[in-house]
Amino acid sequence: SDVCSSDLDIPTSQEKKELNMRALVIAGLVILTSTTASLAQDAAAGEKVFAVCKACHQIGETAKNAVGPVLNGVIGRKAGTYPGYNYSDANKNSGLTWDEPTFREYIKDPKAKIPGTKMTYAGVKDEQKTSDLLAYLKQYGPDGKKM
């Protein structure tokens, strides 16, 4: 008895391509999900990251400008605009507004993002620490109160 290839359930080349594409999409989703999960923002962990920032910056209802400006409401604020702080011309003229992507790039290497900035900090290279720091900073409105 002859067995015809149509009697066997052998995938065609087009079906193989579709199966491979599905596998790639699923693998991509798994990677994306694990990456997103690992970058979840944790304000409590961010407070620990901020401990280094406290050498120059203050945040909260009683915060005052110090070596660096107050960071209340920093996310969403135009760079170089906190009242009473003497910013570098580079910072004042940067044209930046502190949103998450801009902050992430800046905090990795401040002098690379704003050449001429007075901020001498080497930067936060760890993406998770940056995510946590953002969560911590975003808690504080412009008035220093937790939102």
C-alpha positions as CSV (number, residue, x, y, z in Angstrom):
1,S,0.0,0.0,0.0
2,D,1.4,3.3,-1.1
3,V,1.4,6.1,1.4
4,C,0.8,9.4,-0.1
5,S,2.5,12.4,1.5
6,S,-0.9,14.0,1.8
7,D,-1.9,11.2,4.1
8,L,1.0,12.1,6.5
9,D,0.6,15.2,8.6
10,I,3.9,16.7,7.5
11,P,3.9,20.5,7.7
12,T,4.5,22.4,4.5
13,S,7.4,24.9,4.2
14,Q,4.9,27.7,4.7
15,E,3.5,26.1,7.9
16,K,7.1,25.6,9.2
17,K,7.7,29.3,8.6
18,E,4.5,30.2,10.5
19,L,5.5,27.9,13.4
20,N,9.0,29.4,13.5
21,M,7.5,32.9,13.5
22,R,5.1,32.0,16.3
23,A,8.0,30.6,18.4
24,L,9.9,33.8,17.8
25,V,7.0,36.0,18.9
26,I,6.4,33.9,22.0
27,A,10.1,34.1,22.9
28,G,10.1,37.8,22.4
29,L,7.1,38.2,24.6
30,V,8.7,36.2,27.3
31,I,11.9,38.3,27.2
32,L,9.9,41.5,27.1
33,T,7.7,40.4,30.1
34,S,10.7,39.4,32.2
35,T,12.5,42.7,31.3
36,T,9.5,44.8,32.2
37,A,9.0,42.9,35.4
38,S,12.6,43.3,36.4
39,L,12.4,47.0,35.9
40,A,9.3,47.4,38.1
41,Q,9.7,50.6,40.2
42,D,10.1,50.2,43.9
43,A,10.0,53.5,45.9
44,A,11.3,52.0,49.1
45,A,14.4,50.6,47.2
46,G,14.6,54.0,45.5
47,E,14.9,55.7,48.9
48,K,18.0,53.6,49.5
49,V,19.5,54.7,46.1
50,F,18.7,58.3,47.0
51,A,20.9,58.0,50.1
52,V,23.9,58.8,47.8
53,C,22.0,61.8,46.3
54,K,21.4,63.2,49.7
55,A,25.0,64.4,49.8
56,C,23.9,67.2,47.4
57,H,20.1,67.1,47.1
58,Q,17.1,67.4,49.4
59,I,13.5,66.3,48.8
60,G,10.4,66.6,50.9
61,E,8.4,69.3,52.6
62,T,11.4,70.9,54.4
63,A,13.8,70.5,51.5
64,K,16.2,73.4,50.7
65,N,18.7,74.0,47.9
66,A,22.1,72.7,48.9
67,V,25.1,71.8,46.7
68,G,22.4,70.7,44.2
69,P,18.8,71.9,43.8
70,V,15.7,70.6,45.6
71,L,14.3,67.6,43.7
72,N,10.6,68.1,44.7
73,G,8.5,67.6,41.5
74,V,11.6,67.1,39.4
75,I,9.9,64.7,37.0
76,G,8.0,67.0,34.7
77,R,10.0,70.1,35.5
78,K,12.0,72.0,33.0
79,A,15.8,71.7,33.7
80,G,17.5,74.6,35.4
81,T,14.3,76.2,36.8
82,Y,14.0,75.4,40.5
83,P,13.7,78.7,42.3
84,G,16.7,80.1,44.1
85,Y,19.3,77.6,42.8
86,N,22.3,78.9,40.9
87,Y,22.3,76.5,37.9
88,S,25.1,76.3,35.3
89,D,24.4,77.9,32.0
90,A,24.7,74.4,30.5
91,N,21.8,73.2,32.6
92,K,19.7,76.4,32.2
93,N,20.1,76.3,28.4
94,S,19.8,72.6,27.9
95,G,16.2,72.8,26.8
96,L,15.5,69.5,28.7
97,T,12.4,68.7,30.6
98,W,12.8,65.9,33.2
99,D,10.7,63.0,32.0
100,E,11.6,59.4,32.6
101,P,13.6,58.7,29.4
102,T,15.6,62.0,29.8
103,F,16.3,61.4,33.5
104,R,17.4,57.8,32.8
105,E,19.9,59.0,30.2
106,Y,21.1,61.9,32.4
107,I,21.6,59.9,35.6
108,K,23.7,57.3,33.8
109,D,26.3,60.0,33.0
110,P,25.3,63.6,33.8
111,K,28.3,65.2,32.1
112,A,27.6,63.3,28.9
113,K,24.0,64.4,28.8
114,I,24.6,68.0,29.7
115,P,28.2,68.9,29.0
116,G,29.2,71.8,31.4
117,T,26.8,70.8,34.2
118,K,28.0,71.4,37.7
119,M,26.9,67.9,38.7
120,T,30.0,65.9,39.3
121,Y,28.3,62.6,40.1
122,A,29.6,59.6,38.1
123,G,26.1,58.3,37.5
124,V,23.8,55.4,38.2
125,K,24.6,52.6,35.6
126,D,22.1,50.0,37.0
127,E,18.7,50.2,35.3
128,Q,16.9,48.7,38.2
129,K,18.4,51.3,40.6
130,T,17.4,54.0,38.2
131,S,13.8,52.7,38.0
132,D,13.6,52.6,41.8
133,L,15.1,56.1,42.1
134,L,12.5,57.3,39.7
135,A,9.7,55.7,41.8
136,Y,11.1,57.5,44.9
137,L,11.4,60.9,43.2
138,K,7.9,60.7,41.6
139,Q,6.3,60.4,45.0
140,Y,7.0,64.1,45.7
141,G,5.0,66.9,44.2
142,P,6.4,70.4,43.6
143,D,5.4,71.3,47.1
144,G,7.4,68.5,48.6
145,K,4.3,66.5,49.7
146,K,4.0,62.9,48.9
147,M,1.4,62.4,46.2
